[in-house]
Each structure stands twice: as structure tokens, then as C-alpha cells.
Amino acid sequence: MSWDDFYRVWAVVGPLAGVGFGAWLTARWQRKKWILDNKTAEYRSILDALNSYRLLLGEYHALYRGGSSGFEIKDRFNAQMSLARAQDTVSNAFADRVFTPKLR
């Protein structure tokens, strides 16, 4: 095989190899970007759940700090239920997102 034959073959194979390699690099970069974007959204949802729980917990303790505060039992029950819902949201956020296996 002479150099002329090699150059003829390379003229056909070289651009195809370049396009294939470029497509592989682009797909790899897009996957990494997609994973990072989804991680950002997941962390944001966890932080939102934690922040809403923190706010409800602060309100609850501000209202019912002394034990007997003159509020009706129904109001206290509603506050405890909203606090329990917020706590459930936080636990579900951690269970669904943080403890999932790592995908490669």
C-alpha cells in the first residue's frame, strides 16, 4: 500500500471518524449538563421543603411556647397537622432524592 492509497482511504475515513468523535463528545457533554441541571433542581426542592418546615416550626413555637396559651384546641390541632405535613414533605424529599443509587 502506497502513501497515495493511504491518503485516498484517509480522505474518506478521516472526516467520518472526526464526525463520530465530535458526536460522542457532544453527547457526553450534554449528558453531564443534564445531570448537573437535574441535581440543581433536586437540591432546590429539598431546600424549599426544609425552608417551609423551618418557617412552620418557628411559627408553631412562637404561638405555643408556654404550653397553655388560650388558643382553641382546634387551632392547635390544625397547627400540629400542618407541621406534620411539612415534616412528611421533608422526609419524603430526602428519601426520594438523597438516598438513590448513583447512575453512571
Biopython code that builds the backbone (N, CA, C, O; Angstrom):
import numpy as np
from Bio.PDB.StructureBuilder import StructureBuilder

atoms = [
    (1, "MET", "N", (0.856, -1.177, 0.000)),
    (1, "MET", "CA", (0.000, 0.000, 0.000)),
    (1, "MET", "C", (0.894, 1.229, 0.000)),
    (1, "MET", "O", (1.764, 1.386, 0.857)),
    (2, "SER", "N", (0.669, 2.070, -0.948)),
    (2, "SER", "CA", (1.487, 3.282, -1.057)),
    (2, "SER", "C", (0.841, 4.418, -0.270)),
    (2, "SER", "O", (-0.286, 4.315, 0.215)),
    (3, "TRP", "N", (1.589, 5.483, -0.169)),
    (3, "TRP", "CA", (1.075, 6.660, 0.547)),
    (3, "TRP", "C", (-0.128, 7.264, -0.170)),
    (3, "TRP", "O", (-1.023, 7.817, 0.470)),
    (4, "ASP", "N", (-0.149, 7.161, -1.476)),
    (4, "ASP", "CA", (-1.299, 7.691, -2.220)),
    (4, "ASP", "C", (-2.578, 6.928, -1.873)),
    (4, "ASP", "O", (-3.645, 7.522, -1.719)),
    (5, "ASP", "N", (-2.456, 5.610, -1.753)),
    (5, "ASP", "CA", (-3.627, 4.807, -1.371)),
    (5, "ASP", "C", (-4.081, 5.149, 0.051)),
    (5, "ASP", "O", (-5.276, 5.243, 0.331)),
    (6, "PHE", "N", (-3.101, 5.333, 0.942)),
    (6, "PHE", "CA", (-3.418, 5.695, 2.320)),
    (6, "PHE", "C", (-4.168, 7.022, 2.378)),
    (6, "PHE", "O", (-5.152, 7.152, 3.107)),
    (7, "TYR", "N", (-3.706, 7.996, 1.617)),
    (7, "TYR", "CA", (-4.367, 9.310, 1.606)),
    (7, "TYR", "C", (-5.767, 9.233, 1.021)),
    (7, "TYR", "O", (-6.664, 9.948, 1.469)),
    (8, "ARG", "N", (-5.968, 8.376, 0.026)),
    (8, "ARG", "CA", (-7.313, 8.221, -0.543)),
    (8, "ARG", "C", (-8.275, 7.618, 0.486)),
    (8, "ARG", "O", (-9.418, 8.055, 0.625)),
    (9, "VAL", "N", (-7.781, 6.601, 1.204)),
    (9, "VAL", "CA", (-8.621, 5.985, 2.227)),
    (9, "VAL", "C", (-8.874, 6.972, 3.365)),
    (9, "VAL", "O", (-9.987, 7.075, 3.881)),
    (10, "TRP", "N", (-7.831, 7.686, 3.740)),
    (10, "TRP", "CA", (-7.974, 8.658, 4.829)),
    (10, "TRP", "C", (-8.930, 9.792, 4.449)),
    (10, "TRP", "O", (-9.608, 10.338, 5.321)),
    (11, "ALA", "N", (-8.995, 10.147, 3.191)),
    (11, "ALA", "CA", (-9.902, 11.194, 2.738)),
    (11, "ALA", "C", (-11.359, 10.794, 2.964)),
    (11, "ALA", "O", (-12.218, 11.655, 3.152)),
    (12, "VAL", "N", (-11.636, 9.498, 2.947)),
    (12, "VAL", "CA", (-12.996, 9.020, 3.183)),
    (12, "VAL", "C", (-13.223, 8.741, 4.671)),
    (12, "VAL", "O", (-14.248, 9.135, 5.227)),
    (13, "VAL", "N", (-12.285, 8.075, 5.302)),
    (13, "VAL", "CA", (-12.453, 7.623, 6.687)),
    (13, "VAL", "C", (-12.225, 8.764, 7.685)),
    (13, "VAL", "O", (-12.913, 8.831, 8.703)),
    (14, "GLY", "N", (-11.292, 9.643, 7.415)),
    (14, "GLY", "CA", (-10.935, 10.720, 8.346)),
    (14, "GLY", "C", (-12.100, 11.611, 8.730)),
    (14, "GLY", "O", (-12.345, 11.797, 9.922)),
    (15, "PRO", "N", (-12.836, 12.174, 7.769)),
    (15, "PRO", "CA", (-13.976, 13.017, 8.143)),
    (15, "PRO", "C", (-15.071, 12.248, 8.896)),
    (15, "PRO", "O", (-15.702, 12.793, 9.801)),
    (16, "LEU", "N", (-15.296, 10.983, 8.520)),
    (16, "LEU", "CA", (-16.294, 10.186, 9.233)),
    (16, "LEU", "C", (-15.859, 9.937, 10.675)),
    (16, "LEU", "O", (-16.677, 9.987, 11.594)),
    (17, "ALA", "N", (-14.585, 9.673, 10.865)),
    (17, "ALA", "CA", (-14.074, 9.475, 12.225)),
    (17, "ALA", "C", (-14.186, 10.776, 13.023)),
    (17, "ALA", "O", (-14.542, 10.755, 14.201)),
    (18, "GLY", "N", (-13.885, 11.893, 12.389)),
    (18, "GLY", "CA", (-13.995, 13.189, 13.063)),
    (18, "GLY", "C", (-15.427, 13.510, 13.463)),
    (18, "GLY", "O", (-15.675, 13.998, 14.566)),
    (19, "VAL", "N", (-16.363, 13.237, 12.571)),
    (19, "VAL", "CA", (-17.774, 13.483, 12.880)),
    (19, "VAL", "C", (-18.234, 12.553, 14.000)),
    (19, "VAL", "O", (-18.957, 12.983, 14.899)),
    (20, "GLY", "N", (-17.829, 11.299, 13.958)),
    (20, "GLY", "CA", (-18.202, 10.349, 15.012)),
    (20, "GLY", "C", (-17.633, 10.755, 16.359)),
    (20, "GLY", "O", (-18.326, 10.683, 17.373)),
    (21, "PHE", "N", (-16.391, 11.176, 16.377)),
    (21, "PHE", "CA", (-15.765, 11.606, 17.624)),
    (21, "PHE", "C", (-16.423, 12.881, 18.154)),
    (21, "PHE", "O", (-16.640, 13.018, 19.358)),
    (22, "GLY", "N", (-16.736, 13.798, 17.266)),
    (22, "GLY", "CA", (-17.430, 15.024, 17.678)),
    (22, "GLY", "C", (-18.812, 14.740, 18.235)),
    (22, "GLY", "O", (-19.230, 15.367, 19.208)),
    (23, "ALA", "N", (-19.527, 13.797, 17.627)),
    (23, "ALA", "CA", (-20.860, 13.426, 18.126)),
    (23, "ALA", "C", (-20.744, 12.785, 19.502)),
    (23, "ALA", "O", (-21.573, 13.042, 20.375)),
    (24, "TRP", "N", (-19.726, 11.955, 19.705)),
    (24, "TRP", "CA", (-19.518, 11.323, 21.011)),
    (24, "TRP", "C", (-19.211, 12.369, 22.075)),
    (24, "TRP", "O", (-19.757, 12.318, 23.176)),
    (25, "LEU", "N", (-18.331, 13.324, 21.746)),
    (25, "LEU", "CA", (-18.012, 14.387, 22.702)),
    (25, "LEU", "C", (-19.242, 15.227, 23.047)),
    (25, "LEU", "O", (-19.455, 15.574, 24.209)),
    (26, "THR", "N", (-20.044, 15.549, 22.044)),
    (26, "THR", "CA", (-21.245, 16.353, 22.270)),
    (26, "THR", "C", (-22.246, 15.609, 23.149)),
    (26, "THR", "O", (-22.828, 16.195, 24.061)),
    (27, "ALA", "N", (-22.449, 14.321, 22.877)),
    (27, "ALA", "CA", (-23.387, 13.529, 23.685)),
    (27, "ALA", "C", (-22.900, 13.433, 25.126)),
    (27, "ALA", "O", (-23.696, 13.510, 26.062)),
    (28, "ARG", "N", (-21.613, 13.266, 25.300)),
    (28, "ARG", "CA", (-21.047, 13.176, 26.656)),
    (28, "ARG", "C", (-21.252, 14.490, 27.412)),
    (28, "ARG", "O", (-21.635, 14.487, 28.582)),
    (29, "TRP", "N", (-20.994, 15.608, 26.737)),
    (29, "TRP", "CA", (-21.150, 16.915, 27.365)),
    (29, "TRP", "C", (-22.616, 17.187, 27.700)),
    (29, "TRP", "O", (-22.921, 17.705, 28.775)),
    (30, "GLN", "N", (-23.522, 16.841, 26.789)),
    (30, "GLN", "CA", (-24.947, 17.070, 27.024)),
    (30, "GLN", "C", (-25.447, 16.245, 28.209)),
    (30, "GLN", "O", (-26.264, 16.726, 28.994)),
    (31, "ARG", "N", (-24.966, 15.010, 28.346)),
    (31, "ARG", "CA", (-25.381, 14.177, 29.481)),
    (31, "ARG", "C", (-24.898, 14.772, 30.802)),
    (31, "ARG", "O", (-25.651, 14.819, 31.775)),
    (32, "LYS", "N", (-23.649, 15.226, 30.837)),
    (32, "LYS", "CA", (-23.131, 15.851, 32.056)),
    (32, "LYS", "C", (-23.927, 17.100, 32.407)),
    (32, "LYS", "O", (-24.236, 17.334, 33.575)),
    (33, "LYS", "N", (-24.258, 17.895, 31.409)),
    (33, "LYS", "CA", (-25.034, 19.113, 31.645)),
    (33, "LYS", "C", (-26.435, 18.768, 32.155)),
    (33, "LYS", "O", (-26.942, 19.431, 33.060)),
    (34, "TRP", "N", (-27.060, 17.741, 31.587)),
    (34, "TRP", "CA", (-28.387, 17.324, 32.017)),
    (34, "TRP", "C", (-28.359, 16.856, 33.464)),
    (34, "TRP", "O", (-29.252, 17.198, 34.239)),
    (35, "ILE", "N", (-27.350, 16.078, 33.840)),
    (35, "ILE", "CA", (-27.229, 15.594, 35.213)),
    (35, "ILE", "C", (-27.053, 16.764, 36.180)),
    (35, "ILE", "O", (-27.689, 16.797, 37.233)),
    (36, "LEU", "N", (-26.195, 17.722, 35.829)),
    (36, "LEU", "CA", (-25.976, 18.876, 36.705)),
    (36, "LEU", "C", (-27.241, 19.718, 36.844)),
    (36, "LEU", "O", (-27.545, 20.196, 37.937)),
    (37, "ASP", "N", (-27.980, 19.906, 35.753)),
    (37, "ASP", "CA", (-29.232, 20.662, 35.826)),
    (37, "ASP", "C", (-30.250, 19.957, 36.717)),
    (37, "ASP", "O", (-30.937, 20.608, 37.505)),
    (38, "ASN", "N", (-30.351, 18.643, 36.601)),
    (38, "ASN", "CA", (-31.298, 17.910, 37.438)),
    (38, "ASN", "C", (-30.871, 17.906, 38.896)),
    (38, "ASN", "O", (-31.722, 17.966, 39.784)),
    (39, "LYS", "N", (-29.579, 17.838, 39.163)),
    (39, "LYS", "CA", (-29.112, 17.916, 40.544)),
    (39, "LYS", "C", (-29.499, 19.257, 41.155)),
    (39, "LYS", "O", (-29.921, 19.323, 42.309)),
    (40, "THR", "N", (-29.355, 20.314, 40.382)),
    (40, "THR", "CA", (-29.720, 21.647, 40.867)),
    (40, "THR", "C", (-31.205, 21.691, 41.227)),
    (40, "THR", "O", (-31.573, 22.226, 42.273)),
    (41, "ALA", "N", (-32.046, 21.138, 40.381)),
    (41, "ALA", "CA", (-33.484, 21.134, 40.652)),
    (41, "ALA", "C", (-33.812, 20.290, 41.878)),
    (41, "ALA", "O", (-34.674, 20.662, 42.674)),
    (42, "GLU", "N", (-33.136, 19.163, 42.036)),
    (42, "GLU", "CA", (-33.383, 18.299, 43.192)),
    (42, "GLU", "C", (-32.961, 18.991, 44.488)),
    (42, "GLU", "O", (-33.699, 18.973, 45.473)),
    (43, "TYR", "N", (-31.789, 19.592, 44.487)),
    (43, "TYR", "CA", (-31.337, 20.298, 45.684)),
    (43, "TYR", "C", (-32.259, 21.470, 46.009)),
    (43, "TYR", "O", (-32.519, 21.755, 47.178)),
    (44, "ARG", "N", (-32.748, 22.142, 44.984)),
    (44, "ARG", "CA", (-33.665, 23.255, 45.210)),
    (44, "ARG", "C", (-34.954, 22.777, 45.868)),
    (44, "ARG", "O", (-35.470, 23.440, 46.767)),
    (45, "SER", "N", (-35.476, 21.641, 45.432)),
    (45, "SER", "CA", (-36.722, 21.139, 46.028)),
    (45, "SER", "C", (-36.498, 20.702, 47.476)),
    (45, "SER", "O", (-37.374, 20.890, 48.319)),
    (46, "ILE", "N", (-35.334, 20.121, 47.771)),
    (46, "ILE", "CA", (-35.042, 19.744, 49.157)),
    (46, "ILE", "C", (-34.923, 20.990, 50.028)),
    (46, "ILE", "O", (-35.469, 21.036, 51.130)),
    (47, "LEU", "N", (-34.219, 21.986, 49.541)),
    (47, "LEU", "CA", (-34.058, 23.218, 50.323)),
    (47, "LEU", "C", (-35.383, 23.951, 50.504)),
    (47, "LEU", "O", (-35.619, 24.542, 51.558)),
    (48, "ASP", "N", (-36.246, 23.923, 49.500)),
    (48, "ASP", "CA", (-37.575, 24.535, 49.650)),
    (48, "ASP", "C", (-38.388, 23.825, 50.723)),
    (48, "ASP", "O", (-39.050, 24.470, 51.535)),
    (49, "ALA", "N", (-38.338, 22.486, 50.726)),
    (49, "ALA", "CA", (-39.071, 21.727, 51.751)),
    (49, "ALA", "C", (-38.517, 22.028, 53.142)),
    (49, "ALA", "O", (-39.283, 22.204, 54.090)),
    (50, "LEU", "N", (-37.201, 22.088, 53.269)),
    (50, "LEU", "CA", (-36.597, 22.400, 54.569)),
    (50, "LEU", "C", (-36.946, 23.806, 55.032)),
    (50, "LEU", "O", (-37.199, 24.024, 56.217)),
    (51, "ASN", "N", (-36.963, 24.754, 54.112)),
    (51, "ASN", "CA", (-37.282, 26.130, 54.472)),
    (51, "ASN", "C", (-38.740, 26.269, 54.915)),
    (51, "ASN", "O", (-39.023, 26.972, 55.885)),
    (52, "SER", "N", (-39.657, 25.616, 54.221)),
    (52, "SER", "CA", (-41.065, 25.712, 54.636)),
    (52, "SER", "C", (-41.268, 25.044, 55.995)),
    (52, "SER", "O", (-42.061, 25.523, 56.806)),
    (53, "TYR", "N", (-40.562, 23.948, 56.249)),
    (53, "TYR", "CA", (-40.657, 23.294, 57.559)),
    (53, "TYR", "C", (-40.087, 24.200, 58.650)),
    (53, "TYR", "O", (-40.651, 24.302, 59.740)),
    (54, "ARG", "N", (-38.976, 24.850, 58.351)),
    (54, "ARG", "CA", (-38.367, 25.765, 59.329)),
    (54, "ARG", "C", (-39.312, 26.909, 59.668)),
    (54, "ARG", "O", (-39.441, 27.280, 60.835)),
    (55, "LEU", "N", (-39.968, 27.468, 58.667)),
    (55, "LEU", "CA", (-40.900, 28.572, 58.909)),
    (55, "LEU", "C", (-42.098, 28.117, 59.746)),
    (55, "LEU", "O", (-42.495, 28.805, 60.687)),
    (56, "LEU", "N", (-42.670, 26.967, 59.409)),
    (56, "LEU", "CA", (-43.801, 26.457, 60.188)),
    (56, "LEU", "C", (-43.401, 26.119, 61.620)),
    (56, "LEU", "O", (-44.160, 26.366, 62.557)),
    (57, "LEU", "N", (-42.223, 25.562, 61.783)),
    (57, "LEU", "CA", (-41.745, 25.223, 63.122)),
    (57, "LEU", "C", (-41.538, 26.485, 63.956)),
    (57, "LEU", "O", (-41.869, 26.509, 65.141)),
    (58, "GLY", "N", (-40.994, 27.527, 63.341)),
    (58, "GLY", "CA", (-40.823, 28.801, 64.049)),
    (58, "GLY", "C", (-42.142, 29.411, 64.466)),
    (58, "GLY", "O", (-42.283, 29.898, 65.587)),
    (59, "GLU", "N", (-43.119, 29.386, 63.557)),
    (59, "GLU", "CA", (-44.448, 29.909, 63.889)),
    (59, "GLU", "C", (-45.098, 29.096, 64.996)),
    (59, "GLU", "O", (-45.701, 29.661, 65.908)),
    (60, "TYR", "N", (-44.984, 27.784, 64.927)),
    (60, "TYR", "CA", (-45.591, 26.921, 65.933)),
    (60, "TYR", "C", (-45.006, 27.193, 67.316)),
    (60, "TYR", "O", (-45.745, 27.324, 68.292)),
    (61, "HIS", "N", (-43.695, 27.276, 67.397)),
    (61, "HIS", "CA", (-43.071, 27.523, 68.699)),
    (61, "HIS", "C", (-43.332, 28.942, 69.205)),
    (61, "HIS", "O", (-43.389, 29.163, 70.415)),
    (62, "ALA", "N", (-43.488, 29.884, 68.312)),
    (62, "ALA", "CA", (-43.812, 31.244, 68.743)),
    (62, "ALA", "C", (-45.226, 31.307, 69.326)),
    (62, "ALA", "O", (-45.472, 32.035, 70.287)),
    (63, "LEU", "N", (-46.140, 30.553, 68.749)),
    (63, "LEU", "CA", (-47.529, 30.583, 69.226)),
    (63, "LEU", "C", (-47.742, 29.751, 70.485)),
    (63, "LEU", "O", (-48.492, 30.149, 71.377)),
    (64, "TYR", "N", (-47.086, 28.598, 70.559)),
    (64, "TYR", "CA", (-47.393, 27.649, 71.633)),
    (64, "TYR", "C", (-46.191, 27.383, 72.534)),
    (64, "TYR", "O", (-45.998, 26.255, 72.988)),
    (65, "ARG", "N", (-45.411, 28.371, 72.788)),
    (65, "ARG", "CA", (-44.193, 28.184, 73.577)),
    (65, "ARG", "C", (-44.491, 27.821, 75.023)),
    (65, "ARG", "O", (-43.845, 26.919, 75.556)),
    (66, "GLY", "N", (-45.417, 28.468, 75.670)),
    (66, "GLY", "CA", (-45.653, 28.277, 77.097)),
    (66, "GLY", "C", (-46.503, 27.078, 77.453)),
    (66, "GLY", "O", (-46.647, 26.773, 78.637)),
    (67, "GLY", "N", (-47.062, 26.397, 76.500)),
    (67, "GLY", "CA", (-47.901, 25.241, 76.807)),
    (67, "GLY", "C", (-49.372, 25.616, 76.752)),
    (67, "GLY", "O", (-50.065, 25.208, 75.820)),
    (68, "SER", "N", (-49.878, 26.383, 77.724)),
    (68, "SER", "CA", (-51.281, 26.793, 77.709)),
    (68, "SER", "C", (-51.324, 28.255, 77.275)),
    (68, "SER", "O", (-50.899, 29.149, 78.007)),
    (69, "SER", "N", (-51.843, 28.478, 76.077)),
    (69, "SER", "CA", (-51.785, 29.835, 75.546)),
    (69, "SER", "C", (-53.153, 30.435, 75.276)),
    (69, "SER", "O", (-53.230, 31.544, 74.746)),
    (70, "GLY", "N", (-54.211, 29.764, 75.612)),
    (70, "GLY", "CA", (-55.538, 30.330, 75.404)),
    (70, "GLY", "C", (-56.082, 30.093, 74.008)),
    (70, "GLY", "O", (-57.204, 30.507, 73.715)),
    (71, "PHE", "N", (-55.325, 29.440, 73.138)),
    (71, "PHE", "CA", (-55.829, 29.126, 71.805)),
    (71, "PHE", "C", (-56.748, 27.925, 71.897)),
    (71, "PHE", "O", (-56.622, 27.102, 72.804)),
    (72, "GLU", "N", (-57.646, 27.831, 70.984)),
    (72, "GLU", "CA", (-58.560, 26.702, 70.975)),
    (72, "GLU", "C", (-57.807, 25.424, 70.591)),
    (72, "GLU", "O", (-56.768, 25.459, 69.932)),
    (73, "ILE", "N", (-58.366, 24.314, 71.026)),
    (73, "ILE", "CA", (-57.752, 23.019, 70.728)),
    (73, "ILE", "C", (-57.735, 22.774, 69.219)),
    (73, "ILE", "O", (-56.804, 22.175, 68.682)),
    (74, "LYS", "N", (-58.787, 23.250, 68.551)),
    (74, "LYS", "CA", (-58.874, 23.060, 67.103)),
    (74, "LYS", "C", (-57.734, 23.796, 66.394)),
    (74, "LYS", "O", (-57.141, 23.258, 65.459)),
    (75, "ASP", "N", (-57.423, 25.020, 66.831)),
    (75, "ASP", "CA", (-56.330, 25.777, 66.225)),
    (75, "ASP", "C", (-54.986, 25.082, 66.437)),
    (75, "ASP", "O", (-54.162, 24.997, 65.527)),
    (76, "ARG", "N", (-54.787, 24.590, 67.657)),
    (76, "ARG", "CA", (-53.530, 23.901, 67.950)),
    (76, "ARG", "C", (-53.420, 22.610, 67.130)),
    (76, "ARG", "O", (-52.344, 22.273, 66.637)),
    (77, "PHE", "N", (-54.529, 21.899, 66.988)),
    (77, "PHE", "CA", (-54.532, 20.681, 66.186)),
    (77, "PHE", "C", (-54.193, 20.982, 64.731)),
    (77, "PHE", "O", (-53.400, 20.271, 64.115)),
    (78, "ASN", "N", (-54.793, 22.038, 64.182)),
    (78, "ASN", "CA", (-54.503, 22.420, 62.789)),
    (78, "ASN", "C", (-53.032, 22.797, 62.609)),
    (78, "ASN", "O", (-52.415, 22.468, 61.596)),
    (79, "ALA", "N", (-52.483, 23.490, 63.602)),
    (79, "ALA", "CA", (-51.068, 23.864, 63.520)),
    (79, "ALA", "C", (-50.182, 22.627, 63.581)),
    (79, "ALA", "O", (-49.191, 22.538, 62.857)),
    (80, "GLN", "N", (-50.530, 21.677, 64.434)),
    (80, "GLN", "CA", (-49.750, 20.443, 64.524)),
    (80, "GLN", "C", (-49.859, 19.617, 63.247)),
    (80, "GLN", "O", (-48.888, 18.990, 62.824)),
    (81, "MET", "N", (-51.024, 19.618, 62.643)),
    (81, "MET", "CA", (-51.195, 18.876, 61.388)),
    (81, "MET", "C", (-50.394, 19.504, 60.257)),
    (81, "MET", "O", (-49.782, 18.785, 59.467)),
    (82, "SER", "N", (-50.387, 20.822, 60.164)),
    (82, "SER", "CA", (-49.589, 21.467, 59.117)),
    (82, "SER", "C", (-48.102, 21.246, 59.358)),
    (82, "SER", "O", (-47.336, 21.098, 58.406)),
    (83, "LEU", "N", (-47.689, 21.223, 60.615)),
    (83, "LEU", "CA", (-46.306, 20.931, 60.951)),
    (83, "LEU", "C", (-45.952, 19.488, 60.578)),
    (83, "LEU", "O", (-44.865, 19.232, 60.060)),
    (84, "ALA", "N", (-46.854, 18.556, 60.834)),
    (84, "ALA", "CA", (-46.621, 17.149, 60.481)),
    (84, "ALA", "C", (-46.555, 16.969, 58.974)),
    (84, "ALA", "O", (-45.742, 16.185, 58.485)),
    (85, "ARG", "N", (-47.403, 17.685, 58.222)),
    (85, "ARG", "CA", (-47.351, 17.607, 56.760)),
    (85, "ARG", "C", (-46.029, 18.135, 56.225)),
    (85, "ARG", "O", (-45.447, 17.551, 55.311)),
    (86, "ALA", "N", (-45.556, 19.239, 56.794)),
    (86, "ALA", "CA", (-44.278, 19.803, 56.350)),
    (86, "ALA", "C", (-43.129, 18.852, 56.677)),
    (86, "ALA", "O", (-42.204, 18.696, 55.881)),
    (87, "GLN", "N", (-43.186, 18.221, 57.839)),
    (87, "GLN", "CA", (-42.150, 17.258, 58.212)),
    (87, "GLN", "C", (-42.185, 16.045, 57.279)),
    (87, "GLN", "O", (-41.138, 15.517, 56.905)),
    (88, "ASP", "N", (-43.380, 15.609, 56.908)),
    (88, "ASP", "CA", (-43.517, 14.494, 55.971)),
    (88, "ASP", "C", (-42.950, 14.860, 54.602)),
    (88, "ASP", "O", (-42.317, 14.031, 53.947)),
    (89, "THR", "N", (-43.173, 16.084, 54.177)),
    (89, "THR", "CA", (-42.622, 16.537, 52.898)),
    (89, "THR", "C", (-41.098, 16.519, 52.919)),
    (89, "THR", "O", (-40.469, 16.113, 51.942)),
    (90, "VAL", "N", (-40.505, 16.956, 54.021)),
    (90, "VAL", "CA", (-39.044, 16.947, 54.145)),
    (90, "VAL", "C", (-38.525, 15.514, 54.130)),
    (90, "VAL", "O", (-37.557, 15.221, 53.429)),
    (91, "SER", "N", (-39.157, 14.608, 54.898)),
    (91, "SER", "CA", (-38.667, 13.221, 54.918)),
    (91, "SER", "C", (-38.799, 12.562, 53.555)),
    (91, "SER", "O", (-37.916, 11.814, 53.137)),
    (92, "ASN", "N", (-39.901, 12.837, 52.857)),
    (92, "ASN", "CA", (-40.061, 12.279, 51.510)),
    (92, "ASN", "C", (-39.042, 12.852, 50.547)),
    (92, "ASN", "O", (-38.540, 12.136, 49.681)),
    (93, "ALA", "N", (-38.727, 14.130, 50.684)),
    (93, "ALA", "CA", (-37.730, 14.742, 49.805)),
    (93, "ALA", "C", (-36.370, 14.079, 49.983)),
    (93, "ALA", "O", (-35.673, 13.810, 49.005)),
    (94, "PHE", "N", (-35.993, 13.818, 51.228)),
    (94, "PHE", "CA", (-34.712, 13.157, 51.463)),
    (94, "PHE", "C", (-34.748, 11.703, 51.010)),
    (94, "PHE", "O", (-33.784, 11.214, 50.420)),
    (95, "ALA", "N", (-35.838, 11.016, 51.277)),
    (95, "ALA", "CA", (-35.930, 9.604, 50.910)),
    (95, "ALA", "C", (-35.943, 9.422, 49.391)),
    (95, "ALA", "O", (-35.357, 8.471, 48.875)),
    (96, "ASP", "N", (-36.606, 10.324, 48.683)),
    (96, "ASP", "CA", (-36.725, 10.189, 47.233)),
    (96, "ASP", "C", (-35.479, 10.639, 46.487)),
    (96, "ASP", "O", (-35.198, 10.137, 45.399)),
    (97, "ARG", "N", (-34.741, 11.560, 47.045)),
    (97, "ARG", "CA", (-33.669, 12.162, 46.271)),
    (97, "ARG", "C", (-32.272, 11.845, 46.769)),
    (97, "ARG", "O", (-31.388, 11.535, 45.970)),
    (98, "VAL", "N", (-32.059, 11.914, 48.048)),
    (98, "VAL", "CA", (-30.705, 11.795, 48.570)),
    (98, "VAL", "C", (-30.225, 10.348, 48.579)),
    (98, "VAL", "O", (-29.054, 10.089, 48.304)),
    (99, "PHE", "N", (-31.096, 9.415, 48.886)),
    (99, "PHE", "CA", (-30.669, 8.038, 49.066)),
    (99, "PHE", "C", (-30.960, 7.174, 47.840)),
    (99, "PHE", "O", (-31.295, 5.999, 47.990)),
    (100, "THR", "N", (-30.840, 7.722, 46.642)),
    (100, "THR", "CA", (-30.992, 6.947, 45.426)),
    (100, "THR", "C", (-29.614, 6.519, 44.943)),
    (100, "THR", "O", (-28.637, 7.232, 45.170)),
    (101, "PRO", "N", (-29.515, 5.373, 44.284)),
    (101, "PRO", "CA", (-28.188, 4.923, 43.826)),
    (101, "PRO", "C", (-27.660, 5.831, 42.734)),
    (101, "PRO", "O", (-28.419, 6.448, 41.987)),
    (102, "LYS", "N", (-26.349, 5.897, 42.659)),
    (102, "LYS", "CA", (-25.706, 6.768, 41.671)),
    (102, "LYS", "C", (-25.765, 6.107, 40.300)),
    (102, "LYS", "O", (-25.386, 4.947, 40.138)),
    (103, "LEU", "N", (-26.245, 6.860, 39.322)),
    (103, "LEU", "CA", (-26.302, 6.363, 37.944)),
    (103, "LEU", "C", (-25.027, 6.771, 37.217)),
    (103, "LEU", "O", (-24.495, 7.859, 37.433)),
    (104, "ARG", "N", (-24.563, 5.911, 36.381)),
    (104, "ARG", "CA", (-23.349, 6.220, 35.623)),
    (104, "ARG", "C", (-23.662, 6.487, 34.195)),
    (104, "ARG", "O", (-22.759, 6.766, 33.406)),
]
sb = StructureBuilder()
sb.init_structure("model")
sb.init_model(0)
sb.init_chain("A")
sb.init_seg("    ")
for serial, (resi, resn, name, xyz) in enumerate(atoms, 1):
    if name == "N":
        sb.init_residue(resn, " ", resi, " ")
    sb.init_atom(name, np.array(xyz, "f"), 0.0, 1.0, " ", f" {name:<3s}", serial, name[0])
structure = sb.get_structure()
